[in-house]
Amino acid sequence: MVDMVSSEAGIPRPDHPLEQSSSAKWFLPAFGVLVLVGLIYVGYALSQDLAIAKTVPWILLGIALLIALGFEFVNGFHDTANAVATVIYTRSLPAEFAVMWSGVFNFLGVLTSSGAVAFGILSLLPVELILQVGSSSGFAMVFALLVAAILWNLGTWFLGLPASSSHTMVGSIIGVGLANQFMAPAGSATSGVEWGQATNVGMSLLVSPLVGFFAAAALLYVMKFLVRNPALYEAPKGKTPPPWWIRALLIFTCTGVSFAHGSNDGQKGMGLIMLILIGVVPTAYALNRTPDINYLEAYKSASVSVEQALGKYVKPGVTVADAKAAVQEAVRSKTWNDQTTVALQSYIHNTTAGLQPYATVDKVPTDLVSNARNDIYLIGEALKLIDKKKLLPMQDADLKAVTDYHKAVDNATKFIPLWVKIAVALALGLGTMVGWKRIVVTVGEKIGKSHLTYGQGAAAELVAMITIGAADRLGLPVSTTHVLSSGVAGTMAANGSGLQWATVRNLLLAWVLTLPCSIALSFVLFVLFRQVF
């Protein structure tokens, strides 16, 4: 863990918090054993899953998984460094122990995540690219957005700028969508970015730093009013750790931010790995093979219900020649007409009829699995036009049939195997322990003009923990970096400590440039990779 250390906050070099050594020498070997056990399990589980695949392009699969896990590794030492800055600079934990501690709770956060953020991010992508993820354009999409995100994260880390991995990934996805639309032949039915979802994600990324700044500042004011212990608002003296209750609070908030970061940010890698697996080995991963044994029957029942509900809105004499093509056009254009209703009802009927002879997913022939998933996914996207966009007015009972179908679709297509969670958790946890000092120094020394106090650290961390945890529940990606660094800035402003405006300007510049630069990078890379694949 060797890196550059600054002392711009005026901390004497012998007393610098990054010079503290940890006495817990057992911690790193123990984590090494955990990594080894995890890798063995990942290898075993992957081999078991691939046993049912007809052919496995091992080289392509290996490269794609390494790049996806590389993104999470970079994410670990880039974003998670924010979580440990406060406990290090308040002497609550020795630097190396704090990083290891944060890595473990990032690991646990990934393992317990729901997957909602993962699939929320993927919904930004054009539907046809998701449906064609196993094609040349699908591989170009995955590689372009991953490589673009890694390049920008590495660049900002090298400069010591706490830029957002979430912001970077969203920009990369938008760039791929725009490039896909740009390269489409004139007049073809090709969609670009899902701007509705992009707006929701963009708002969460825009608002969360403002929440961090003002909420942390307000919390510090409240703390000063309610807790009048002067020790809470003083900088650490020498190498002496804070009083036990302050120390416990700071360790708790660091733990919470680390856990919330793993739960939220780790899901981006999971979603991309699932895209890779579905594209490279669809027979093994296109449909969920490990849910309740009765879920396929539940899907069939939900399909019949929604087919009957749509039948109430079919107008006499309306016909369509190609039901699937009509549904694809409705999803692409976000429009609805009388032909769409007929087409969707027919498409649902045909899809369900194809699955009717099979009681469980394991019984579905491997040749049908990939097509079945695409059909189910496309139907789900079409039904969103009804219950989200309200393009086909329906009665409440019929809308319930639509929402029940969505739950059945999610059971079939939106799943993350345990080994994927463990692989991402290992990458994120290992990344936390590498290259962390650049970002820690920026957060701990270069935002405010005075040393971070115990109260400031606790306020910034507590707000970050709550904000990220709430976003995870809502399935929205937020930036750990922006929330925490803006929280530190808010406490400095509230405390009258003053801000180092050169750093603040750099942070704002990174925040402003991340989106357009990642869009441009992924756009160019997608065009280049389309020539390769």
N, C-alpha and C positions, 0 to 999 in steps of 0.2 A: 504494500500500500504506500508506494513512494510517489510523491507529487510535490508541486510547488506550494509553499505556504507563505502567505502575506501577513503583514502585521500593521495594516493601515489604520486600525483602530487604536494604535498606540499601546499595544500589549507588549511588555518586555519579552524578549525572545525566550529566556529560560522559563518564564511562567506561561508561555503560550499553551492554550488548551489542546492544541493538536500534538503537543509534545508529551502529553500524558501517556504513560504506557499502561496497558491492561495486565492485571495479574492473573486473569482467567485464561491460562495457556491451554486449558483443555477444550476451550470453546471451538476453536478452529478445527482441531482433529475430529471433534464430535460432529461438526457440520460436514466435514469431509466424508465421514462414514455415512451420514444421511444422504449426501449426494450420490455416493456409490450405490447404496441400496436403491435409491430412486432410479438411477440409470438402469440398473438390472431389471427393476420392475417395468420401466418404460419399454425396454427391449423385449421383454417376455410378452407383455400385453400387445405390443405392435405385431409381433410375430404371430400371436394367436389370431388377431383380427385379420391379418393378411393371408391366413391359411385358406380362407374361402375365396380369395381373389384368383381369377384365372391367370392373369399376367401382372407382374409388378415391375414397372420401370424404375429399378432401384436407384440408378444414378440421379435421375430427375427428382425422385422423391427425396433422396438424401440431401441434395443441394437446396431444394425448396424448404425442407424442414430446418436445415442449418441457418438459412437466411431469416426465416421467421423467428427462430429462437434467438438469433443474433440481434434482432430488433428488440426483443424483450431483455436481453442481456444489457444492451446499451441503455434501454429505458431504466434498468435497475440502477446503474451508477449515475445516470443523468438526473432522474427525477427523485429517487429515494434519498439522495444526499440532502434534500430539503428537510426531510423528516428528522434527521439526526443533528442538524446544525444547532438547534436550540439546546439540546441536552449536552452537547459538547461545549458550547460557549458559556453555559451556566455551570460547568463542572459537575453536572448531575451524573454523568457517566464518562469513563475514559473513552477516548476517541475510537480506538479499535473495537472495544467491547460494544460501544453504541452502534457501530456499523454492523457488527455481527448480529446483535440483538434485532436491529431493524430488518436485516435479511431474513431472519427466522419468521418474523411476523408478516413480512411480505409473502413469504412462502405459504403461511397459514391462510392469509387473505385470499390468495389465488385458489387454494383448495376448496374454500367454502363459498366461492362466488357463484352467483345464480346463472350467469350466461346472458342476462338481459342486455347488458352493455355491448357484449360481443355482437349480438345479432342486430342491435340498434345501429352500430357502426356499419355493419355490412349492408343494411338497408339503404345506405347512401349510394351504393353502386347501381349501375344500370341493370335492370332485371335480366336483359338478354345476356349480359356478361356472366351473371350468376348461373343462368341456365346453361351457358356454354363454357363453364369453367374448365372442362377437360379439353377444350379446343386450343388452337394456337393463340387466339385472342385472350382466352381465359388465363393461360400461363403468362402471357405478356402483362396482363393486368396485375396478377399477384406479384410477379418479380418487380415490376415498375414501382408499385406503391411501397413495397418493402424496402427496396434499395434507396428510393428517394427519402423515405423517413429516416433510414439509418444514416445516410450522408448528412442530412441537415442536423440530426441530433449530435453526430460526432463533431461537426463544425462548430456548433454553439457550445458544446462541452469544452472543446479545445480553447475557446475564448473565455471560458468560465462564465458563460451566460446561462441563467436558469430558464431556458426556453421550454415550451410545453411539448411533450411527446404526443399528447392527445391532439393538440392543435396541428402538429405535424402530420399525424396520420389522417386526420380529416382533410387537410389540404391535399395530401397525396391521393386520396380517394377521389376528390373533386377533379384533380388534374387528369386522372385516368378516365373519368366520365366524360370530360370535355374532349380529350383526345379521341376517345371512342366515337363520339359524335362527329368530330372533325374529319376522321378518316373514313367515315361511312360513305358509300357511293350515293350520289345525288338521288333523292327520291326514295331511299330505302327507309324501312320502318325501324329506325335506330334511336334509342333514347340516350340522353346524356346523364346529367346529374339529377338525383331525386331531390329537387330543391325544397320541397316541403320538409322532409326529414333534415336536410342540410340546415334549414333555418332554425329548427328546434335545437340541433346540436350546436350551431353557431351561437345561439342565444345563451346556452348553458356555458359555453366557453367565454363569452363576452361578459356575462353577469357575474360569474364566480369570482374573478379577481376583485371586482368592486365590492362584492359581499365580504371577501377576505379583508380588504382594507378597512371598510367602515365598521364591520362587525367586531374586528379585533380592537380597533380604536375605542369603540363603545364599551367593549368588555373590560378593557383596561381602566376606563373611567369608573365603571361599576365596581371593579375590584378595589380601586383606591378608596371608594366611598364606604364599602362594606368591610374590607379587610385592611385595617390601619396599621399593620405590622410593617415598620420601615424596612425591615430586611428583605421584604418581597420586591422592593423597588430600587434595590441597590445592586450595583455590579459585583460579581464575585471578587473576593479579596484573596489574591495569591492563588494557591492551589487548593484552598479549603472548599469542600463541597457545601452546597446550601443546607439549611436546616432540613431534617428528615421529611417533614410534611411537604415542603416545597419540592424537594427532590422527588418524592413519590408522585406528586402531581405532574411534574415535567416528564418523568419516565412513563407515566400513564398516557399522557397526550402524545408522546413520541410513538409509543406502542400503537395507539389508536390510529394515528396518521399512517404508520407503516402498514397496518392491517388493512385500512381503507384503501390505500394506494394499491396494494396487491389485489384486493377485491375488484377495484374499478379498472386500473390500468392493465392488469394482467389479462383482462378479458379481450383486449384488442388482439393480442397474439393468438389467443384461443380461436377467435372467429376466423382469422386468416389461416391458421393451420387446418381448420375444418374445411375451408375452401380448397386448400391444397389437396387434402385427402379425398374430398369428393371428386376433384378433377382428375387426380392421378390414379386412384383406385376406387372408382365409384361402386363397384360390386360389394365392397366391404363397408363403405361409409355413406352411401347415398341415402339410406334409410336407417333409422334407429333400430338396432337389433337387441338392445338391452333394456327395454322398458317393461312395464306390466305386460304379461303375456296376452292380455285381452285388448291391448290398445288398438290393434288393427280392426277388431270387431267394432270397437267404439268409433273408429274412423268411418267405417262403412255405414254405421247407423247415423252418424252426423251428416254424412254425404247425402243419404236418402232424405233426411229431414230438410236440408237446405235445398235440395232438388225440388221437393214438394212445395217449399215456400216460394221459390222462384216461379213455379208453375202458375201461381195465383196472379202473376204480373205479366205473363206472356199474352201478347195480343193475337187474336185470331188472324190466320193467313200469313204471318211473318215467318220466313224461312231463311236459312243460311246454308251456303254450300260447304264452307270449311269452318267448323266450330272453333277449332284451336286457333286458326289464323285470326278470326274475329276477336277472340278473347285477347290474343297478343296485341292486337291493334288498340283495343280499349285500354290495356295496361300501359302501353307506350304513350298514348296520347292523353290519358286521364280523362276520357270522355265516355259517355254512355248513350245508347240509343235502343230502339226496340229490338234490333238484330242482336245486340249484345246480350240481352236477357235470354233470348232463345239459345244463342250460342253457348252461354255459360251453363245453362241447364243441361244441354246436350253433352257438353264436355265433361261435366261432373258425372253424368250417367255413364258415359263410356269409360271414364277412368275407374269408377267404382266397379263396373262390370268386369274390367280386366283383373281386378284384385279379388273378386268375389270367390273364386275357387280355393283361395288360400287362407287358412285359419290364422297363421302367424307370419311375420316377416321372414323368418327362417325358411318358410316353405315357398316363398316367392322365388322363382327361377332367377339366377343372377343376371341373365340377359334382360330381364324386365325391370330390375331394380332402379337403374339410372333413369330410364324413361318415366317410371312411376313417380320418382321423386320430382322430376321436372314438372310433370303434370300436376301433382299435388301443390307444389310451390306456386305455379302459375295461377292455379285456381284461388289459392289464398291471397295472392296479390290482387286478383280481380275483385274478390269480395271486399277488400279494403276500400274499394271505390264506393261500396255501399255503406259500410258501417263507419268509415272514417270521413269520406268525402261527401256522403249522403247524395250520391248521384242518382240512386234509385230509391225514391221514398217507399218505406216499408212500415208495416204495423209492428208494434213492439214484440209480439210473439214471433213474427217472422225474423226480426232482427236478432232475437235470441238464438234462433237456429244458425244464423250466420256467425255469431260470436262463439257458439259451441263448436262449429266447424273449425274456426281458427285455433281453438285449443287442441283439437285433434290433429291439425296440421303441425302445430308446434311440437306435439309429442312425436310426430313422425320425422320431421326434418330439422328441428332446432335442438340439437343435443351435442354434448361435449363429453367424450369418454374420459374416465378418470385418469388414464395415462397422459392425455393431452394436458390436463390441469397440472399434473405432477411435473411434466417436462417444462411447461411455462414457469411454474413455481421455482424450479431449480435454476432456470436461466435468470429469472428476476432476482432471486436470492443471491446467486453468484455475482451478478452484475452490481448489486448493492455494495459488495466488498471490494470492488475494483474501481479505481479512477474517481473516487468520491470527493477528494479534497478540493478540487477546483470550485465546485458548486458550493460546498460547505463554507469555504472562505468568503465567497461572494455574499452569501446569506448572512453569515455571522459577523463580517467585518465591514463590508463595503456598501451596505444599504443605509445604515444610520451613522451619525458622526460620533456616537458614544458607544460604549460596550453594552451589549444586550443584557438586560436585567432579568431576574427570575420571573417577574410578573409579565414582562413583555413576551418572553418565551412561552409561558403558559397560555397567555391570551391568544397568541398567533397559532399555536399548535391546536388548542381546543377548538377554535373556529374552523381550522382546516379539517380536523377530524370529523366534525359534525357536518360540514358542507360536503365533503367527499362521500361520507357515509350516506347522506340523504340522496345525493345524485346517483349513487349505486342502486339504491332502492327504486328510484324512478327510471333506471335504465339509461341514464344520460352520462356521457363522458365529460369529466371536468379535468382541469389541470392541477395536479398537486403542486407543481412549480409555481404557477401563477397565484393560487390561493394562499400558499404559505409565504412566499416572498412579499406579496402585497399585504398580507397580515402583519409581517414584521415591519414593513414600511408604515402601516397604519398605527402600530404601537409607538414607533419612533416619533411620528407626527403628534400623536396624542400626548406623549410624554414630554414634548418640547425638546427632544434630543437633537432634532435637525436631521436632514437627509443629505446623503452624498449625491448630489444631483447628477453627477457624471454617471454613476451606476444606475440611478433611476432612469436616466435617458437611454442607457444601453438596454435596460430591461424592457422599456417601452418600445424601443426600436426592434428588439428581438420579437416582441409580441406582435408588432405591426407587420414585420417582414416574414414571419414564419409561414403564414397562410399563403401569400403570393409566391414565395420562393419554393415551398413544397409543391404547390400546384404546378409551377413551371418545371421543376425537376421531374415530377412524375409524368407530366405531359410529354416531355422530350424522351424520357426513358421508355414510355409506352410505345411511342412511334418507332424507336430504335429496336425494341424487343419484338415488335411485330415483324421486323425484317429477319429476325433470328429464328423465331418459332414457326 
